[in-house]
Amino acid sequence: MFEFITDEEERGQVGIGTLIVFIAMVLVAAIAAGVLINTAGFLQSKSQETGQQSSKQVSNRLQEVATVGNVTGTSGNEVVDVVNVTVTQGAGAGEIDIHNATVTWIGPSGTSQLVANTTSEYDSLAAGLNSGEYSYQSVKNADGANPHVLNDADDRLNLVFETGQINGNLNEGDEVTIKINTMSGATTSIRFTVPESLGQKEAVEL
């Protein structure tokens, strides 16, 4: 026997089908919305992190205060054997640990990569540094702790370079570039030229 379907039953089946499609669309939209929200949150987090890192790379840098060279040698053969670079925090900089900084020394005899001697503060030339090292001396330390850390705008620190342990002592007229890269990636470039005359001098401003 044939089973006849009434108009009411047809409308009921169509209504159920439409409801199923609608529910499916709602579920798909909800899933898509969740994915979009998660993606937006992830992108926002990454952009904030990138922004902070970029800001540190710009602001967490050193600022040169003065650069002085120690002069040694007999008359007519004077050289600069120690270079002292006094530095402080750059404008807007956070804490800077000199132990974590790396230095590129570009001099007349080539380029050298230097790391900090973390044993103690620099004592004297007699104590000596190893090849490929630089040292430091605290000039002003506001909190009295960790002399190798600049964490106050008033802090001052000497970076000490023994030229004989790098590429040889500096002669009159030699040009040097020192690039100091802090842990955050900020780089400070310091350029100086040894005076044309070192005669009868114990120290010179570079």
ZICORRA-V784415 format. One record per backbone hydrogen bond with DSSP energy under -0.5 kcal/mol. CO is the residue of the C=O (numbers start at 1). NH is the residue of the N-H. E is the energy in kcal/mol with one decimal. If there is no record, write none. Layout:
BEGIN
((CO;NH;E) (CO;NH;E))
END
This chain:
BEGIN
((2;4;-0.6) (4;6;-0.5) (6;10;-2.2) (7;11;-2.5) (8;12;-2.0) (9;13;-2.6) (10;14;-2.6) (11;15;-2.4) (12;16;-2.2) (13;17;-2.5) (14;18;-2.6) (15;19;-2.3) (16;20;-2.5) (17;21;-2.4) (18;22;-2.7) (19;23;-2.8) (20;24;-2.4) (21;25;-2.5) (22;26;-2.5) (23;27;-2.5) (24;28;-2.6) (25;29;-2.7) (26;30;-2.4) (27;31;-2.5) (28;32;-2.7) (29;33;-2.6) (30;34;-2.3) (31;35;-2.5) (32;36;-2.6) (33;37;-2.7) (34;38;-2.5) (35;39;-2.7) (36;40;-2.7) (37;41;-2.5) (38;42;-2.4) (39;43;-2.8) (40;44;-2.4) (41;45;-2.3) (42;46;-2.6) (43;47;-2.5) (44;48;-2.3) (45;49;-2.3) (46;50;-2.8) (47;51;-2.5) (48;52;-2.4) (49;53;-2.4) (50;54;-2.7) (51;55;-2.3) (52;56;-2.3) (53;57;-2.2) (54;58;-1.2) (55;59;-2.9) (56;60;-2.4) (59;61;-2.6) (61;90;-2.7) (63;88;-1.9) (66;86;-3.1) (67;206;-2.9) (68;84;-3.2) (69;204;-2.2) (70;81;-1.7) (70;82;-0.8) (72;79;-2.9) (74;77;-2.7) (79;72;-2.6) (79;81;-0.6) (80;170;-2.2) (81;163;-1.4) (81;164;-0.7) (82;70;-3.1) (83;85;-0.6) (83;161;-2.5) (84;68;-2.6) (84;86;-0.6) (85;159;-2.9) (86;65;-3.5) (86;66;-1.2) (87;157;-2.0) (88;63;-2.7) (90;93;-2.1) (96;98;-0.7) (96;150;-3.1) (97;100;-1.4) (98;101;-1.6) (101;116;-0.6) (102;181;-3.2) (103;105;-0.6) (103;114;-3.6) (104;106;-0.6) (104;179;-2.6) (105;107;-0.7) (105;112;-2.4) (106;177;-2.4) (107;110;-1.5) (110;107;-2.8) (112;105;-3.1) (112;114;-0.5) (114;103;-2.4) (115;134;-1.8) (116;118;-0.8) (124;127;-0.7) (124;128;-1.3) (130;133;-1.4) (132;115;-2.1) (134;117;-2.6) (135;160;-2.5) (136;122;-3.5) (137;158;-3.4) (140;142;-0.5) (140;156;-2.2) (141;144;-0.7) (146;149;-2.3) (148;98;-2.9) (149;151;-0.8) (150;96;-2.4) (152;155;-1.6) (156;139;-2.1) (156;140;-2.1) (157;87;-3.0) (157;159;-0.5) (158;137;-2.0) (158;160;-0.6) (159;85;-2.7) (160;135;-2.5) (161;83;-2.6) (161;163;-0.9) (162;165;-1.7) (163;166;-1.5) (163;167;-0.7) (163;168;-1.8) (165;132;-1.3) (170;80;-2.6) (171;174;-2.0) (174;194;-2.9) (176;192;-2.3) (177;106;-2.9) (177;179;-0.5) (178;180;-0.6) (178;190;-3.0) (179;104;-2.7) (179;181;-0.6) (180;182;-0.6) (180;188;-2.4) (181;102;-2.4) (182;185;-1.8) (186;182;-2.6) (188;180;-3.0) (190;178;-3.3) (192;176;-2.6) (194;173;-1.1) (195;173;-0.8) (198;201;-1.2) (202;71;-2.7) (204;69;-3.1) (206;193;-0.6))
END
